[in-house]
Amino acid sequence: MKNYKRCISQTAICVLLAAHAALPAWAEKADRNKPVNLDADRITVDEAKKTQIFEGNVQLAQGTLVIRTDHMVVSQDSNGYQRGVATGGAGGLARFKQKREGRDDYIEGEAERIEHDARTERSQFFGRAHVKNGRDEVRGPYIAFDSKAETYVVTNRTAGGTPAVRPERVHAVIQPRNQDDKAPSP
């Protein structure tokens, strides 16, 4: 049982990364030290293949972070890097929400499929993708975030560059920065 709990805890950490890695630098740091609460209709752990599968009304909470999805698969490579994939299932969306560090607002995201690779620190949102950071937001068929480079790509094409099934324009709402948000002049 202790091994199983350790595996679930490691999985939860990867899942957290998978679903909220869109802006980890802005995430509430205190959440990392909070217990992980995970509910699902079914959990399958394959220690030999280093894979965990969560199915059916998956809900994960850790501090201010909340992840809701229908299906989540977390795998680990031989170097210990984890990769997570959350899918909404049956036309639904995988969703996450987390309070931003030192702020009274949240970062939220959703897509038909959300993937995160801990090795590359890259997150991808596929299909009806939407990420909201405070009052700023981006929306499109595909959103990629590279947390190392701190860059976004939002496009009306899929990750492979082919047009989306129903091509649409991407949309962004960027709020003006308040005087309080600006760095002081020297």
HUFENNOR-V569615 format. One record per backbone hydrogen bond with DSSP energy under -1.0 kcal/mol. CO is the residue of the C=O (numbers start at 1). NH is the residue of the N-H. E is the energy in kcal/mol with one decimal. If there is no record, write none. Layout:
CO/NH/E + CO/NH/E
//
This chain:
1/5/-2.5 + 2/6/-2.3 + 3/7/-2.5 + 4/8/-2.5 + 5/9/-2.5 + 6/10/-2.6 + 7/11/-2.6 + 8/12/-2.9 + 9/13/-2.0 + 10/14/-1.9 + 11/15/-2.9 + 12/16/-2.8 + 13/17/-2.1 + 14/18/-3.2 + 15/19/-2.5 + 16/20/-2.2 + 17/21/-1.6 + 20/23/-1.4 + 23/26/-1.5 + 26/101/-3.4 + 28/31/-1.2 + 29/32/-1.4 + 30/33/-1.2 + 31/34/-1.8 + 37/61/-2.6 + 39/59/-2.7 + 42/55/-2.8 + 44/53/-2.9 + 46/51/-2.0 + 50/76/-1.8 + 51/46/-3.1 + 52/74/-2.7 + 53/44/-2.8 + 54/72/-2.7 + 55/41/-1.3 + 55/42/-1.9 + 56/41/-1.9 + 58/69/-2.2 + 59/39/-2.6 + 60/67/-2.9 + 61/37/-2.9 + 62/65/-2.2 + 65/62/-2.2 + 66/97/-1.7 + 67/60/-2.6 + 68/95/-3.1 + 69/58/-1.9 + 70/56/-2.4 + 71/87/-3.1 + 72/54/-3.1 + 73/85/-2.4 + 74/52/-2.7 + 75/83/-2.6 + 77/80/-2.0 + 81/77/-2.9 + 82/118/-2.8 + 83/75/-2.7 + 84/116/-2.4 + 85/73/-2.5 + 86/114/-2.8 + 87/70/-1.5 + 87/71/-2.0 + 89/92/-2.4 + 94/111/-1.7 + 95/68/-2.6 + 96/109/-2.0 + 97/66/-2.5 + 98/107/-3.0 + 99/28/-1.8 + 100/103/-1.7 + 105/100/-2.6 + 106/134/-2.5 + 107/98/-2.3 + 108/132/-3.3 + 109/96/-2.3 + 110/130/-2.3 + 111/94/-3.3 + 112/88/-2.2 + 113/126/-3.0 + 114/86/-2.8 + 115/124/-2.7 + 116/84/-2.4 + 117/121/-1.6 + 117/122/-1.3 + 121/147/-2.6 + 122/117/-2.3 + 123/145/-2.9 + 124/115/-2.8 + 125/143/-2.2 + 126/112/-1.1 + 126/113/-1.7 + 127/112/-2.3 + 129/140/-2.2 + 130/110/-2.2 + 131/138/-2.6 + 132/108/-3.1 + 133/136/-2.1 + 136/133/-2.9 + 137/173/-2.8 + 138/131/-2.4 + 139/171/-2.7 + 140/129/-1.6 + 141/127/-2.8 + 142/155/-2.3 + 143/125/-3.2 + 144/153/-2.1 + 145/123/-2.7 + 146/150/-1.4 + 146/151/-1.6 + 151/146/-2.5 + 153/144/-2.7 + 155/142/-1.4 + 156/164/-1.6 + 158/161/-1.8 + 162/158/-3.0 + 171/139/-2.5 + 173/137/-2.3 + 178/181/-1.2
//
